[in-house]
């Protein structure tokens, strides 16, 4: 009888030990295949709002092409930190029914700059609300402070304001204002194109 009890106890111990080993192996496997975040293809959206006349009338637009380079990370911030982008200026779109505004902006603004092909930048994250973009335009690279938020469905929304003076773009701005002089003239008879431009952007992250 004692031999039977000892044998049964041994089997229970072996079974318990095997269960613990299996559980540890499962946990280790889960750690090994930890999910990472990446950006959903074609989810990037870059918008801007410029202003004309002394009443500061907004003129909105977007860039329809954005090329991204980044590394997937275990968190959204780890994925976005260091993200680089390139925006072809030819992809500018302001939804102008006359189809004359976009060519004017390209010809009299972007083509008056030292580098006209694209706008490039690199993200650096500071905390859970703010980041900076090392933005390169007109042969000048300088930091653009931005705020961001991450929604529950992993949309990341960015916002900031460019001062074109920081990119030595006031001559290009004056060129655009001259080309659009009548359209940028308000009720006071003054033609004006503002040097501050509001920037907004968004991407969608997915976890795999």
Number of C-alpha atoms within 10 A of each C-alpha: 6 7 8 9 10 11 12 12 12 12 12 12 12 11 12 12 11 12 12 11 11 12 11 12 12 12 10 11 11 11 10 9 9 10 15 17 20 20 21 12 11 12 12 19 16 18 18 20 17 18 19 21 22 17 12 14 15 15 13 17 18 18 18 17 17 19 12 16 11 17 15 19 16 14 14 20 19 16 18 24 19 17 18 19 18 18 19 16 19 16 14 18 18 18 12 12 7 7 11 10 14 17 13 15 22 17 16 19 21 24 16 17 20 14 14 18 16 17 18 19 21 20 21 18 18 11 10 11 12 16 20 19 22 16 21 19 22 19 13 14 15 14 17 19 17 19 16 19 15 18 10 7 9 16 17 19 16 19 19 19 15 19 15 17 12 15 17 16 22 17 14 21 23 18 18 21 23 16 16 19 17 14 13 21 18 16 9 9 11 12 18 23 21 19 17 14 18 16 20 19 16 18 19 19 23 15 16 11
